[in-house]
Amino acid sequence: SDLGHVRRDAVWVATESGMFERSFDYGSSCKAWDSNLPPGCDESAEQTRPAWCSQSWCFVDPLHCNAARASSTWFRGGRLFYSYETCGDADLFRKDMKVSALRGMQLRFAFPASIRPWHYKLEDGRWEGIMWQWLNLLKDQAGFELVERNVTSKNNSLWDACVEDIYRGLLDFCPTASWVVKNRARRAPFASPVLWSDFRLLVRVKLDDRQDGLMQAFSPFSGDVYLAMALSLVCTACAFTCLESAMDEHASTRRARQVHPPGAAP
């Protein structure tokens, strides 16, 4: 059966280390189901016991569960899904399984080009950069070996060429910062993004001919600019009007004094 060999009171699971017995209610609720059980979590592995042994998890219905989940590794067939997040824990089991699968492997890689700060060559020919440091950290933790290759595919873009080499089976991965575009996504899977580029596409709004002609007369300024200009003109006009009135009043006063000097009879 895809779900294991079932007895009345137990379930047998097939792992890389062999067949192991589990209780019939295994994974039915949030609990540290693998604590003190083989493989990897029993007393014989006390010194190397992974963190997921003491974590709580349960099987979930993928159609009704929004939490992070994954297909069961020990119950093959893709019918059972487990979740640590549902029980408040991180899925360290899946991470540990991936690391174990990489241990001892030789992985072929290539950098498309020397580009700072991601991966660039020093004067002595050694690689340096963010991606190179990350790659070596991953190599040390997972225990795999790196084998460098050169990009062989002929393409206008070295990044497209690197993806093409993965598609052709010449490389295992290209550890670089690359845009995920359709032609690349069809040739090779991508890991989680390391950064986002906030691109904006500016599209000219097409107006009818009459509106377009009217708007061109007011280009290139926006309506707010024209409003500010109009208010400025109004304020300037008011200031000049007030100044002109004051000057007229002053001139009238001077004329009146000239006609009727102070102390003269009316």
Disulfide bonds with the S-S distance in Angstrom:
Cys30-Cys87 2.06
Cys41-Cys53 1.87
Cys162-Cys174 1.77
